[in-house]
């Protein structure tokens, strides 16, 4: 295990996030900075953001409880 400090999450371009919609429903998304996810309440899915890049694939999304 490394003693190196944790890397901060990469900044996400807010203008880009405003342009994205859920690929399943076309609904707007909300940004969860703590989990680095884009949330689609309409679809019940959370799309991950990896290295500052939203992964907008339904197969990669986490189902919300």
C-alpha positions, 0 to 999 in steps of 0.5 A: 500500500502506498503512502502517496496522497490521494489524487484529487478528482479531475475537474469536469467541464460544467458546460459539457455536463450541461449539454449531456443527456441520458442516452436511454431517456434523453432526460437531463442529468445531475452531477454528483462530484463526490462519486464522480457520476452523472445521475439520470433519475428518469432512467434510475442510472448513474453514469461514471466519470473516469479521468474527467470523461463521462462514460455515457454507455448504458452497459457501464452505468450503475443502477440506482437503488 
